[in-house]
Amino acid sequence: MELLAPAGSPEALTAAVQAGADAVYLGFGPLNARRNAKNFTQEELEAAVAYCHLRGVKVYLTLNTLLTQRELPLAAETGALAAQLGIDAVLVQDLGVARLLRETCPDLPLHASTQMTVHNLDGILACAELGMTRVVLSRELSAQAIADLCARSPVEIEVFGHGALCMCYSGQCFLSAVVGRRSGNRGLCAQPCRLAYQWPGDKHPSHPLSLKDLSLAGQLGRLAEMGVACLKIEGRMKRPEYVAVVTGIYAAALKEGREPTPQERAQLEAAFSRQGFTQGYFRDQKGPAMFGTRPEGAKDPADLFEKTKQFYTRGEHRLVPVTFSVQAKQAQPVSLTVRDPDGNTITVQGEVPQAARTRETTLDQLAGQLAKTGGTVYTVTQTQGEVDAGLALPVSATNALRRQALAALDAARTQAPHSRVLPFQPPETVPGPKEAPALTLSFHRWEQLSRESLDQGPALVYLPCQQAAAHAEELAQWVREYPGVSFGVVLPRIVWDRELPQLKQELTAARRAGVTQALLGHIGQLALAKEVDLTPRADYGLGLTNDLGSQELARLGFASATASFELRLAQVRDLSKVLPTELIVYGRLPLMITENCIVKNRGQGCHCQDRPQSLRDRKGEVFPVEKAWGCRSELFNSQVLWLADKTEWKTAGLTYARLTFLEESAQQCAQVLRAYRTGEGAAPAAFTRGLYYRGVE
């Protein structure tokens, strides 16, 4: 397996390379998921790529955030720079950015970031169709799921092997954005999940959203057998010494075909951990044992870090083996050929050797002098050739010949391959409707749907697929009674392959009941929706934030798209409406979707019993916790989004405006719908305008 290490700074890059990384991933400028890391200037990036490629180490650039329309030109410039420098791949999250790079840098390999929330085969196949050559899987998958995906994937699979675990599926977390305007989808997550929260009735707060760090030490052989192409270490925000310690341990274990020793595991824990490590997801054993926090006052291991720093800052530890072939013939310039493991072959010529006056030069003498490669990244493993008798070649000439050959090899190893860079053509903006958008309704429970709401003529009514299937006969009656209303199902954002039969059964039942629409939270669900003959519509989980994203969703076959609720209303207005566009304008915004059942971890039984639960933060805000499809949990915002008294959403070019209902009764749902239709009605006692006016940083 390739070992991929984090490089949050130039020093961390040096640490990773010298410690044995096969590849590094780094950020350049503001367009990456770790904007608070030091990242790299253009000059530093150019030097980093040369430094790595000289030593046979690959460089992956992170362009893995959701971008606004105004940032697309900068993304195109970044992609062009990556192509020109010969960067080995770019990691992306945004469908629009993936489209942009395919169009402007068609030779630049693309990797699907873990921010794309790929967790099943259909997701992998969708990424392959988008031109991705590698997919970084969600951290929540089990060993069996990873093995199955590796066996069936048409592209490379990368998994996280060490480092921090997020409570929420990556790419689906909005907690930091909604509560503090620091978006994880924009590279500025403030990690509010690491803070203390309190359950109602508990005397003391706890940390129900803070997972221990992951460590797959002890599973390396198994991962290799599965066919995992790359093992990734998390940590671009960590200090260089940490990077060197962790990278060095995993690199040595992989190189020697073994698992980390007990002593090495102790060093991993000392370098950084949150009360130890977990393999809970990998072992398919979720629960309270996976959780932990960093102890207050925990200190870095000074001695270990200092020893490690002395290692990676002194001397060259990434030597490239080369072979020499020398030819010294009478009356001909001396010829020296050097070859490296990557197939580079360089031949240079020196001066014509003189006739020996006292001592002649032998092949062994030349080999000994050529082997003196100190100050370079090369080590000579073999020197062969022919030297005519009676010739003498000065040591200075031999040294010059060696320097000339190795300098040319340096240039060859760091030479960027030819990569096409085409001009970026901003897409033409397609304006949306001038009239106010039609209202759509999304219910969390079947009991919220009523005649009082349907009589008001919503354009679309969405129900969770499980609810629609469970009430198929009653739903069919509503469909017959209200032919002017389209009915749709909301697909769960997370569906493992082992859960697909259940989902397909539910969708089939809903389709038979007359449901015609499907709201999809992931591109991997597109094929299933079409198979069941449901019109696909893109939900907020697909992260629509720019015009190219709209174009890509249209190309894929979506009938409409939901704009991200992390955008300001002015940005929503400026989005190209190449697709009918929808926006959530009422309800508790979803903040997290978690593989761990938050309630079950508390020891209060399975969350599938659907008892209302909530978490209170240090400011007294109360966040509802609801069960999600597949025995998962979903965390919602503490306040309801309320825009009924505002008009900006009505003039943003939207085709649809969605009201989402979580806890409301059927009567309350109808009242809210009436308030949005008429502009009249009392606002909730506590409400929020979301991010539509203040935006994210």
Salt bridges, closest charged atoms under 4 A:
GLU2 OE2 - ARG134 NH1 3.04
GLU44 OE2 - LYS38 NZ 3.41
GLU71 OE1 - ARG186 NH1 2.65
ASP88 OD2 - HIS53 NE2 2.74
GLU103 OE2 - ARG99 NE 3.27
ASP107 OD1 - ARG420 NH2 2.76
GLU129 OE2 - ARG555 NH1 3.24
GLU156 OE1 - ARG134 NE 2.91
GLU158 OE1 - ARG134 NH1 2.93
GLU158 OE2 - LYS232 NZ 3.36
ASP202 OD1 - ARG602 NH2 3.05
ASP213 OD1 - ARG274 NH1 2.52
GLU234 OE1 - LYS238 NZ 3.91
GLU241 OE1 - ARG239 NE 2.98
GLU256 OE1 - ARG258 NE 2.54
GLU264 OE1 - ARG258 NH1 2.92
ASP284 OD2 - ARG498 NH1 2.80
ASP300 OD2 - ARG239 NH1 2.83
ASP300 OD1 - ARG294 NH2 3.98
GLU316 OE1 - ARG55 NH2 2.86
ASP340 OD2 - ARG413 NH1 2.68
ASP342 OD2 - ARG413 NH1 2.96
GLU386 OE1 - LYS329 NZ 3.02
ASP388 OD1 - LYS329 NZ 3.60
GLU452 OE2 - ARG674 NH2 3.29
GLU474 OE1 - HIS471 ND1 2.96
GLU481 OE1 - ARG451 NH1 2.62
GLU499 OE1 - ARG632 NH2 3.00
GLU531 OE2 - LYS504 NZ 2.24
ASP533 OD2 - ARG511 NH2 3.33
ASP539 OD1 - ARG658 NH1 2.93
GLU552 OE1 - ARG99 NH1 2.83
GLU552 OE2 - ARG102 NH2 2.92
GLU552 OE2 - ARG555 NH2 2.86
ASP574 OD1 - ARG573 NE 3.13
GLU582 OE2 - ARG658 NE 3.09
GLU595 OE2 - LYS286 NZ 3.06
GLU595 OE1 - ARG632 NE 2.65
GLU626 OE1 - HIS444 NE2 3.45
GLU634 OE2 - ARG493 NH2 2.53
ASP645 OD1 - ARG689 NH1 2.77
GLU663 OE1 - ARG588 NE 2.79
